[in-house]
């Protein structure tokens, strides 16, 4: 697995997953920027937000959140484990870190790689064990999304295969060209 980096997630993939689980975040006007880690044999995208305090005004629950700080200790963002989703290289695009906040975010993520992976695993397990009612309420259904991710990618592969001409098609095209000349 690559070191954690930031990526964006394909919007059609997000909509597909959101149709399965309404807790999958989707804001059409904004890209889904995330940190990618390996978890349970899957790549998972942990969404990154610049909203330290959500629009509701209620503070974020620390069990589901890692607050990202810059080199001066100021909070500049958060990783939201409850909204993490399974991804593959087909569903993401690695992004170049340009802005100061993204540089600070990347620096924080790299410096805290083990803690991020550990926290992601704890939230994942808590959701799958179903022992914490709040996990069931606000976390995505990771196992269900893993299955749907496989379905989405198999459908993509099938469409890709369907769009490729077969050897028989190519031979027929060559015969047609020769007969026209």
Contact map, one row per residue, 1 for C-alpha under 8 A:
1110000000000000000000000000000000001100000000000000000000000000000000000000000000000000000000000000000000000000000000000000000000000000000000000000000000000000000000000000000000000
1111100000000000000000000000000000000000000000000000000000000000000000000000000000000000000000000000000000000000000000000000000000000000000000000000000000000000000000000000000000000
1111100000000000000000000000000000001000000000000000000000000000000000000000000000000000000000000000000000000100000000000000000000000000000000000000000000000000000000000000000000000
0111110000000000000000000000000000111000000000000000000000000000000000000000000000000000000000000000000000001100100000000000000000000000000000000000000000000000000000000000000000000
0111111000000000000000000000000000110000000000000000000000000000000000000000000000000000000001000000000001001000000000000000000000000000000000000000000000000000000000000000000000000
0001111100000000000000000000000011110000000000000000000000000000000000000000000000000000000001111000000001000000000000000000000000000000000000000000000000000000000000000000000000000
0000111110000000000000000000000011110000000000000000000000000000000000000000000000000000000111100000000000000000000000000000000000000000000000000000000000000000000000000000000000000
0000011111000000000000000000001111000000000000000000000000000000000000000000000000000000000111100000000000000000000000000000000000000000000000000000000000000000000000000000000000000
0000001111101100000000000000001111000000000000000000000000000000000000000000000000000000001110000000000000000000000000000000000000000000000000000000000000000000000000000000000000000
0000000111111100000000000000000100000000000000000000000000000000000000000000000000000000001110000000000000000000000000000000000000000000000000000000000000000000000000000000000000000
0000000011111110000000000101001100000000000000000000000000000000000000000000000000000000000000000000000000000000000000000000000000000000000000000000000000000000000000000000000000000
0000000001111111000000000000000000000000000000000000000000000000000000000000000000000000000000000000000000000000000000000000000000000000000000000000000000000000000000000000000000000
0000000011111111100000000000000000000000000000000000000000000000000000000000000000000000001000000000000000000000000000000000000000000000000000000000000100000000000000000000000000000
0000000011111111110000011100000000000000000000000000000000000000000000000000000000000000000000000000000000000000000000000000000000000000000000000000000000000000000000000000000000000
0000000000111111111000000100000000000000000000000000000000000000000000000000000000000000000000000000000000000000000000000000000000000000000000000000000000000000000000000000000000000
0000000000011111111100000000000000000000000000000000000000000000000000000000000000000000000000000000000000000000000000000000000000000000000000000000000100000000000000000000000000000
0000000000001111111110010000000000000000000000000000000000000000000000000000000000000000000000000000000000000000000000000000000000000000000000001001100000000000000000000000000000000
0000000000000111111111111100000000000000000000000000000000000000000000000000000000000000000000000000000000000000000000000000000000000000000000000000000000000000000000000000000000000
0000000000000011111111000000000000000000000000000000000000000000000000000000000000000000000000000000000000000000000000000000000000000000000000000000000000000000000000000000000000000
0000000000000001111111000000000000000000000000000000000000000000000000000000000000000000000000000000000000000000000000000000000000000000000000001001000000000000000000000000000000000
0000000000000000111111110000000000000000000000000000000000000000000000000000000000000000000000000000000000000000000000000000000000000000000110001000000000000000000000000000000000000
0000000000000000011111111000000000000000000000000000000000000000000000000000000000000000000000000000000000000000000000000000000000000000000000000000000000000000000000000000000000000
0000000000000000010011111000000000000000000000000000000000000000000000000000000000100000000000000000000000000000000000000000000000000000011100000000000000000000000000000000000000000
0000000000000100110011111100000000000000000000000000000000000000000000000000000000111000000000000000000000000000000000000000000000000000000100000000000000000000000000000000000000000
0000000000000100010001111110000000000000000000000000000000000000000000000000000000100000000000000000000000000000000000000000000000000000000000000000000000000000000000000000000000000
0000000000100110010000011111000100000000000000000000000000000000000000000000000000000000000000000000000000000000000000000000000000000000000000000000000000000000000000000000000000000
0000000000000000000000001111111100000000000000000000000000000000000000000000000000000000000000000000000000000000000000000000000000000000000000000000000000000000000000000000000000000
0000000000100000000000000111111000000000000000000000000000000000000000000000000000000000000000000000000000000000000000000000000000000000000000000000000000000000000000000000000000000
0000000000000000000000000011111000000000000000000000000000000000000000000000000000000000000000000000000000000000000000000000000000000000000000000000000000000000000000000000000000000
0000000000000000000000000011111100000000000000000000000000000000000000000000000000000000000000000000000000000000000000000000000000000000000000000000000000000000000000000000000000000
0000000110100000000000000011111110000000000000000000000000000000000000000000000000000000000000000000000000000000000000000000000000000000000000000000000000000000000000000000000000000
0000000111100000000000000110011111000000000000110000000000000000000000000000000000000000000000000000000000000000000000000000000000000000000000000000000000000000000000000000000000000
0000011110000000000000000000001111100000000000111000000000000000000000000000000000000000000000000000000000000000000000000000000000000000000000000000000000000000000000000000000000000
0000011110000000000000000000000111110000000011110000000000000000000000000000001000000000000000000000000000000000000000000000000000000000000000000000000000000000000000000000000000000
0001111000000000000000000000000011111000000011110000000000000000000000000000001000000000000000000000000000001000000000000000000000000000000000000000000000000000000000000000000000000
0001111000000000000000000000000001111100001111000000000000000000000000000000000000000000000000000000000000000000000000000000000000000000000000000000000000000000000000000000000000000
1011000000000000000000000000000000111110001111000000000000000000000000000000000000000000000000000000000000000000000010000000000000000000000000000000000000000000000000000000000000000
1000000000000000000000000000000000011111111100000000000000000000000000000000000000000000000000000000000000000000000010000000000000000000000000000000000000000000000000000000000000000
0000000000000000000000000000000000001111111100000000000000000000000000000000000000000000000000000000000000000000000010011000000000000000000000000000000000000000000000000000000000000
0000000000000000000000000000000000000111110000000000000000000000000000000000000000000000000000000000000000000000000000000000000000000000000000000000000000000000000000000000000000000
0000000000000000000000000000000000000111111000000000000000000000000000000000000000000000000000000000000000000000000000000000000000000000000000000000000000000000000000000000000000000
0000000000000000000000000000000000000111111100000000000000000000000000000000000000000111000000000000000000000000000000000000000000000000000000000100000000000000000000000000000000000
0000000000000000000000000000000000011110111110000000000000000000000000000000000000000111000000000000000000000000000000000000000000000000000000000000000000000000000000000000000000000
0000000000000000000000000000000000011110011111000000000000000000000000000000000000011110000000000000000000000000000000000000000000000000000000000000000000000000000000000000000000000
0000000000000000000000000000000001111000001111100000000000000000000000000000000000011110000000000000000000000000000000000000000000000000000000000000000000000000000000000000000000000
0000000000000000000000000000000001111000000111110000000000000000000000000000001110111000000000000000000000000000000000000000000000000000000000000000000000000000000000000000000000000
0000000000000000000000000000000111100000000011111000000000000000000000000000001110110000000000000000000000000000000000000000000000000000000000000000000000000000000000000000000000000
0000000000000000000000000000000111100000000001111100000000000000000000000000111100000000000000000000000000000000000000000000000000000000000000000000000000000000000000000000000000000
0000000000000000000000000000000010000000000000111111000000000000000000000000111100000000000000000000000000000000000000000000000000000000000000000000000000000000000000000000000000000
0000000000000000000000000000000000000000000000011111000000000000000000000001110000000000000000000000000000000000000000000000000000000000000000000000000000000000000000000000000000000
0000000000000000000000000000000000000000000000001111110000000000000000000000110000000000000000000000000000000000000000000000000000000000000000000000000000000000000000000000000000000
0000000000000000000000000000000000000000000000001111110000010000001000000011110000000000000000000000000000000000000000000000000000000000000000000000000000000000000000000000000000000
0000000000000000000000000000000000000000000000000011111111110000000000000000000000000000000000000000000000000000000000000000000000000000000000000000000000000000000000000000000000000
0000000000000000000000000000000000000000000000000011111111110000000000000000000000000000000000000000000000000000000000000000000000000000000000000000000000000000000000000000000000000
0000000000000000000000000000000000000000000000000000111111000000000000000000000000000000000000000000000000000000000000000000000000000000000000000000000000000000000000000000000000000
0000000000000000000000000000000000000000000000000000111111000000000000000000000000000000000000000000000000000000000000000000000000000000000000000000000000000000000000000000000000000
0000000000000000000000000000000000000000000000000000111111100000000000000000000000000000000000000000000000000000000000000000000000000000000000000000000000000000000000000000000000000
0000000000000000000000000000000000000000000000000000111111110000000000000000000000000000000000000000000000000000000000000000000000000000000000000000000000000000000000000000000000000
0000000000000000000000000000000000000000000000000000110011111000000000000000000000000000000000000000000000000000000000000000000000000000000000000000000000000000000000000000000000000
0000000000000000000000000000000000000000000000000001110001111101100000000000000000000000000000000000000000000000000000000000000000000000000000000000000000000000000000000000000000000
0000000000000000000000000000000000000000000000000000000000111111100000000000000000000000000000000000000000000000000000000000000000000000000000000000000000000000000000000000000000000
0000000000000000000000000000000000000000000000000000000000011111110000000000000000000000000000000000000000000000000000000000000000000000000000000000000000000000000000000000000000000
0000000000000000000000000000000000000000000000000000000000001111100000000000000000000000000000000000000000000000000000100010000000000000000000000000000000000000000000000000000000000
0000000000000000000000000000000000000000000000000000000000011111110000000000000111000000000000000000000000000000000000000010000000000000000000000000000000000000000000000000000000000
0000000000000000000000000000000000000000000000000000000000011111111000000000011111000000000000000000000000000000000000000000000000000000000000000000000000000000000000000000000000000
0000000000000000000000000000000000000000000000000000000000000101111100000000011100000000000000000000000000000000000100000000000000000000000000000000000000000000000000000000000000000
0000000000000000000000000000000000000000000000000001000000000000111110000011111000000000000000000000000000000000000000000000000000000000000000000000000000000000000000000000000000000
0000000000000000000000000000000000000000000000000000000000000000011111000011111000000000000000000000000010011000000000000000000000000000000000000000000000000000000000000000000000000
0000000000000000000000000000000000000000000000000000000000000000001111111111100000000000000000000000000110010000000000000000000000000000000000000000000000000000000000000000000000000
0000000000000000000000000000000000000000000000000000000000000000000111111111000000000000000000000000100110010000000000000000000000000000000000000000000000000000000000000000000000000
0000000000000000000000000000000000000000000000000000000000000000000011111100000000000000000000000000000100000000000000000000000000000000000000000000000000000000000000000000000000000
0000000000000000000000000000000000000000000000000000000000000000000011111100000000000000000000000000000000000000000000000000000000000000000000000000000000000000000000000000000000000
0000000000000000000000000000000000000000000000000000000000000000000011111110000000000000000000000000000000000000000000000000000000000000000000000000000000000000000000000000000000000
0000000000000000000000000000000000000000000000000000000000000000000011111111000000000000000000000000000000000000000000000000000000000000000000000000000000000000000000000000000000000
0000000000000000000000000000000000000000000000000001000000000000001111001111100000000000000000000000000000000000000000000000000000000000000000000000000000000000000000000000000000000
0000000000000000000000000000000000000000000000000101000000000000001111000111110000000000000000000000100010000000000000000000000000000000000000000000000000000000000000000000000000000
0000000000000000000000000000000000000000000000011111000000000000001110000011111000000000000000000000000010000000000000000000000000000000000000000000000000000000000000000000000000000
0000000000000000000000000000000000000000000000011111000000000000111100000001111100000000000000000000000000000000000000000000000000000000000000000000000000000000000000000000000000000
0000000000000000000000000000000001100000000001111000000000000000111100000000111110000000000000000000000000000000000000000000000000000000000000000000000000000000000000000000000000000
0000000000000000000000000000000000000000000001111000000000000001110000000000011111110000000000000000000000000000000000000000000000000000000000000000000000000000000000000000000000000
0000000000000000000000000000000000000000000001100000000000000001100000000000001111110000000000000000000000000000000000110010000000000000001000000000000000000000000000000000000000000
0000000000000000000000000000000000000000000000000000000000000001100000000000000111110000000000000000000000000000000000000010000000000010011100000000000000000000000000000000000000000
0000000000000000000000111000000000000000000001100000000000000000000000000000000111111000000000000000000000000000000000000000000000000000001100000000000000000000000000000000000000000
0000000000000000000000010000000000000000000111100000000000000000000000000000000111111100000000000000000000000000000000000000000000000000000100000000000000000000000000000000000000000
0000000000000000000000010000000000000000000111000000000000000000000000000000000000111110000000000000000000000000000000000000000000000000000101001000000000000000000000000000000000000
0000000000000000000000000000000000000000011110000000000000000000000000000000000000011111000000000000000000000000000000000000000000000000000001001100100000000000000000000000000000000
0000000000000000000000000000000000000000011110000000000000000000000000000000000000001111111100000000000000000000000000000000000000000000000000000000100000000000000000000000000000000
0000000000000000000000000000000000000000011000000000000000000000000000000000000000000111111100000000000000000000000000000000000000000000000000000000000000000000000000000000000000000
0000000000000000000000000000000000000000000000000000000000000000000000000000000000000011111110000000000000000000000000000000000000000000000000000000000000000000000000000000000000000
0000000000000000000000000000000000000000000000000000000000000000000000000000000000000011111100000000000000000000000000000000000000000000000000000000000010000000000000000000000000000
0000000011001000000000000000000000000000000000000000000000000000000000000000000000000011111110000000000000000000000000000000000000000000000000000000000000000000000000000000000000000
0000001111000000000000000000000000000000000000000000000000000000000000000000000000000011111111000000000000000000000000000000000000000000000000000000000000000000000000000000000000000
0000001111000000000000000000000000000000000000000000000000000000000000000000000000000000101111100000000000000000000000000000000000000000000000000000000000000000000000000000000000000
0000111100000000000000000000000000000000000000000000000000000000000000000000000000000000000111110000000000000000000000000000000000000000000000000000000000000000000000000000000000000
0000011100000000000000000000000000000000000000000000000000000000000000000000000000000000000011111000000000000000000000000000000000000000000000000000000000000000000000000000000000000
0000010000000000000000000000000000000000000000000000000000000000000000000000000000000000000001111100000000000000000000000000000000000000000000000000000000000000000000000000000000000
0000010000000000000000000000000000000000000000000000000000000000000000000000000000000000000000111110011001000000000000000000000000000000000000000000000000000000000000000000000000000
0000000000000000000000000000000000000000000000000000000000000000000000000000000000000000000000011111011000000000000000000000000000000000000000000000000000000000000000000000000000000
0000000000000000000000000000000000000000000000000000000000000000000000000000000000000000000000001111111000000000000000000000000000000000000000000000000000000000000000000000000000000
0000000000000000000000000000000000000000000000000000000000000000000000000000000000000000000000000111111100000000000000000000000000000000000000000000000000000000000000000000000000000
0000000000000000000000000000000000000000000000000000000000000000000001000001000000000000000000000011111110000000000000000000000000000000000000000000000000000000000000000000000000000
0000000000000000000000000000000000000000000000000000000000000000000000000000000000000000000000001111111111000000000000000000000000000000000000000000000000000000000000000000000000000
0000000000000000000000000000000000000000000000000000000000000000000000000000000000000000000000001111111111100000000000000000000000000000000000000000000000000000000000000000000000000
0000000000000000000000000000000000000000000000000000000000000000000011100000000000000000000000000001111111110000000000000000000000000000000000000000000000000000000000000000000000000
0000000000000000000000000000000000000000000000000000000000000000000111000001100000000000000000000000111111111000000000000000000000000000000000000000000000000000000000000000000000000
0000110000000000000000000000000000000000000000000000000000000000000000000000000000000000000000001000011111111100000000000000000000000000000000000000000000000000000000000000000000000
0000000000000000000000000000000000000000000000000000000000000000000000000000000000000000000000000000001111111110000000000000000000000000000000000000000000000000000000000000000000000
0000000000000000000000000000000000000000000000000000000000000000000111000000000000000000000000000000000111111111000000000000000000000000000000000000000000000000000000000000000000000
0001100000000000000000000000000000100000000000000000000000000000000100000000000000000000000000000000000011111111100100000000000000000000000000000000000000000000000000000000000000000
0011000000000000000000000000000000000000000000000000000000000000000000000000000000000000000000000000000001111111100000000000000000000000000000000000000000000000000000000000000000000
0000000000000000000000000000000000000000000000000000000000000000000000000000000000000000000000000000000000111111100000000000000000000000000000000000000000000000000000000000000000000
0000000000000000000000000000000000000000000000000000000000000000000000000000000000000000000000000000000000011111111100000000000000000000000000000000000000000000000000000000000000000
0001000000000000000000000000000000000000000000000000000000000000000000000000000000000000000000000000000000001111111110000000000000000000000000000000000000000000000000000000000000000
0000000000000000000000000000000000000000000000000000000000000000000000000000000000000000000000000000000000000001111111000000000000000000000000000000000000000000000000000000000000000
0000000000000000000000000000000000000000000000000000000000000000000000000000000000000000000000000000000000000001111111100000000000000000000000000000000000000000000000000000000000000
0000000000000000000000000000000000000000000000000000000000000000010000000000000000000000000000000000000000001001111111110000000000000000000000000000000000000000000000000000000000000
0000000000000000000000000000000000001110000000000000000000000000000000000000000000000000000000000000000000000000111111111000000000000000000000000000000000000000000000000000000000000
0000000000000000000000000000000000000000000000000000000000000000000000000000000000000000000000000000000000000000011111111100000000000000000000000000000000000000000000000000000000000
0000000000000000000000000000000000000000000000000000000000000010000000000000000010000000000000000000000000000000001111111110000000000000000000000000000000000000000000000000000000000
0000000000000000000000000000000000000010000000000000000000000000000000000000000010000000000000000000000000000000000111111111000000000000000000000000000000000000000000000000000000000
0000000000000000000000000000000000000010000000000000000000000000000000000000000000000000000000000000000000000000000011111111100000000000000000000000000000000000000000000000000000000
0000000000000000000000000000000000000000000000000000000000000000000000000000000000000000000000000000000000000000000001111111110000000000000000000000000000000000000000000000000000000
0000000000000000000000000000000000000000000000000000000000000011000000000000000011000000000000000000000000000000000000111111111000000010000000000000000000000000000000000000000000000
0000000000000000000000000000000000000000000000000000000000000000000000000000000000000000000000000000000000000000000000011111111100000000000001000000000000000000000000000000000000000
0000000000000000000000000000000000000000000000000000000000000000000000000000000000000000000000000000000000000000000000001111111110000000000000000000000000000000000000000000000000000
0000000000000000000000000000000000000000000000000000000000000000000000000000000000000000000000000000000000000000000000000111111111110010000000000000000000000000000000000000000000000
0000000000000000000000000000000000000000000000000000000000000000000000000000000000000000000000000000000000000000000000000011111111110011001011000000000000000000000000000000000000000
0000000000000000000000000000000000000000000000000000000000000000000000000000000000000000000000000000000000000000000000000001111111000000000011100000000000000000000000000000000000000
0000000000000000000000000000000000000000000000000000000000000000000000000000000000000000000000000000000000000000000000000000111111100000000000000000000000000000000000000000000000000
0000000000000000000000000000000000000000000000000000000000000000000000000000000000000000000000000000000000000000000000000000011111111011000000000000000000000000000000000000000000000
0000000000000000000000000000000000000000000000000000000000000000000000000000000000000000000000000000000000000000000000000000011011111000000000000000000000000000000000000000000000000
0000000000000000000000000000000000000000000000000000000000000000000000000000000000000000000000000000000000000000000000000000011001111111000000000000000000000000000000000000000000000
0000000000000000000000000000000000000000000000000000000000000000000000000000000000000000000000000000000000000000000000000000000001111111100000000000000000000000000000000000000000000
0000000000000000000000000000000000000000000000000000000000000000000000000000000000000000000000000000000000000000000000000000000000011111111000000000000000000000000000000000000000000
0000000000000000000000000000000000000000000000000000000000000000000000000000000001000000000000000000000000000000000000000010011001011111111000000000000000000000000000000000000000000
0000000000000000000000000000000000000000000000000000000000000000000000000000000000000000000000000000000000000000000000000000001001011111111110000000000000000000000000000000000000000
0000000000000000000000000000000000000000000000000000000000000000000000000000000000000000000000000000000000000000000000000000000000001111111000000000000000000000000000000000000000000
0000000000000000000000100000000000000000000000000000000000000000000000000000000001000000000000000000000000000000000000000000000000000111111100000000000000000000000000000000000000000
0000000000000000000000100000000000000000000000000000000000000000000000000000000011100000000000000000000000000000000000000000001000000111111110000000000000000000000000000000000000000
0000000000000000000010110000000000000000000000000000000000000000000000000000000001111000000000000000000000000000000000000000000000000001011111001000000000000000000000000000000000000
0000000000000000000010000000000000000000000000000000000000000000000000000000000000000000000000000000000000000000000000000000001100000001001111111000000000000000000000000000000000000
0000000000000000000000000000000000000000000000000000000000000000000000000000000000001100000000000000000000000000000000000001001100000000000111111100000000000000000000000000000000000
0000000000000000000000000000000000000000000000000000000000000000000000000000000000000000000000000000000000000000000000000000000100000000000011111110000000000000000000000000000000000
0000000000000000000000000000000000000000000000000000000000000000000000000000000000000000000000000000000000000000000000000000000000000000000011111111000000000000000000000000000000000
0000000000000000100110000000000000000000000000000000000000000000000000000000000000001100000000000000000000000000000000000000000000000000000111111111100000000000000000000000000000000
0000000000000000000000000000000000000000010000000000000000000000000000000000000000000100000000000000000000000000000000000000000000000000000001111111110000000000000000000000000000000
0000000000000000000000000000000000000000000000000000000000000000000000000000000000000000000000000000000000000000000000000000000000000000000000111111111000000000000000000000000000000
0000000000000000100100000000000000000000000000000000000000000000000000000000000000000000000000000000000000000000000000000000000000000000000000011111111100000000000000000000000000000
0000000000000000100000000000000000000000000000000000000000000000000000000000000000000110000000000000000000000000000000000000000000000000000000001111111110000000000000000000000000000
0000000000000000000000000000000000000000000000000000000000000000000000000000000000000000000000000000000000000000000000000000000000000000000000000111111111000000000000000000000000000
0000000000000000000000000000000000000000000000000000000000000000000000000000000000000000000000000000000000000000000000000000000000000000000000000011111111100000000000000000000000000
0000000000001001000000000000000000000000000000000000000000000000000000000000000000000000000000000000000000000000000000000000000000000000000000000001111111110000000000000000000000000
0000000000000000000000000000000000000000000000000000000000000000000000000000000000000000010000000000000000000000000000000000000000000000000000000000111111111000000000000000000000000
0000000000000000000000000000000000000000000000000000000000000000000000000000000000000000000000000000000000000000000000000000000000000000000000000000011111111100000000000000000000000
0000000000000000000000000000000000000000000000000000000000000000000000000000000000000000000000000000000000000000000000000000000000000000000000000000001111111110000000000000000000000
0000000000000000000000000000000000000000000000000000000000000000000000000000000000000000000000000000000000000000000000000000000000000000000000000000000111111111000000000000000000000
0000000000000000000000000000000000000000000000000000000000000000000000000000000000000000000000000000000000000000000000000000000000000000000000000000000011111111100000000000000000000
0000000000000000000000000000000000000000000000000000000000000000000000000000000000000000000000000000000000000000000000000000000000000000000000000000000001111111110000000000000000000
0000000000000000000000000000000000000000000000000000000000000000000000000000000000000000000000000000000000000000000000000000000000000000000000000000000000111111111000000000000000000
0000000000000000000000000000000000000000000000000000000000000000000000000000000000000000000000000000000000000000000000000000000000000000000000000000000000011111111100000000000000000
0000000000000000000000000000000000000000000000000000000000000000000000000000000000000000000000000000000000000000000000000000000000000000000000000000000000001111111100000000000000000
0000000000000000000000000000000000000000000000000000000000000000000000000000000000000000000000000000000000000000000000000000000000000000000000000000000000000111111110000000000000000
0000000000000000000000000000000000000000000000000000000000000000000000000000000000000000000000000000000000000000000000000000000000000000000000000000000000000011111110000000000000000
0000000000000000000000000000000000000000000000000000000000000000000000000000000000000000000000000000000000000000000000000000000000000000000000000000000000000001111111000000000000000
0000000000000000000000000000000000000000000000000000000000000000000000000000000000000000000000000000000000000000000000000000000000000000000000000000000000000000011111111100000000000
0000000000000000000000000000000000000000000000000000000000000000000000000000000000000000000000000000000000000000000000000000000000000000000000000000000000000000000111111100000000000
0000000000000000000000000000000000000000000000000000000000000000000000000000000000000000000000000000000000000000000000000000000000000000000000000000000000000000000011111110000000000
0000000000000000000000000000000000000000000000000000000000000000000000000000000000000000000000000000000000000000000000000000000000000000000000000000000000000000000011111111000000000
0000000000000000000000000000000000000000000000000000000000000000000000000000000000000000000000000000000000000000000000000000000000000000000000000000000000000000000011111111100000000
0000000000000000000000000000000000000000000000000000000000000000000000000000000000000000000000000000000000000000000000000000000000000000000000000000000000000000000011111111110000000
0000000000000000000000000000000000000000000000000000000000000000000000000000000000000000000000000000000000000000000000000000000000000000000000000000000000000000000000111111111000000
0000000000000000000000000000000000000000000000000000000000000000000000000000000000000000000000000000000000000000000000000000000000000000000000000000000000000000000000011111111100000
0000000000000000000000000000000000000000000000000000000000000000000000000000000000000000000000000000000000000000000000000000000000000000000000000000000000000000000000001111111110000
0000000000000000000000000000000000000000000000000000000000000000000000000000000000000000000000000000000000000000000000000000000000000000000000000000000000000000000000000111111111000
0000000000000000000000000000000000000000000000000000000000000000000000000000000000000000000000000000000000000000000000000000000000000000000000000000000000000000000000000011111111100
0000000000000000000000000000000000000000000000000000000000000000000000000000000000000000000000000000000000000000000000000000000000000000000000000000000000000000000000000001111111110
0000000000000000000000000000000000000000000000000000000000000000000000000000000000000000000000000000000000000000000000000000000000000000000000000000000000000000000000000000111111111
0000000000000000000000000000000000000000000000000000000000000000000000000000000000000000000000000000000000000000000000000000000000000000000000000000000000000000000000000000011111111
0000000000000000000000000000000000000000000000000000000000000000000000000000000000000000000000000000000000000000000000000000000000000000000000000000000000000000000000000000001111111
0000000000000000000000000000000000000000000000000000000000000000000000000000000000000000000000000000000000000000000000000000000000000000000000000000000000000000000000000000000111111
0000000000000000000000000000000000000000000000000000000000000000000000000000000000000000000000000000000000000000000000000000000000000000000000000000000000000000000000000000000011111
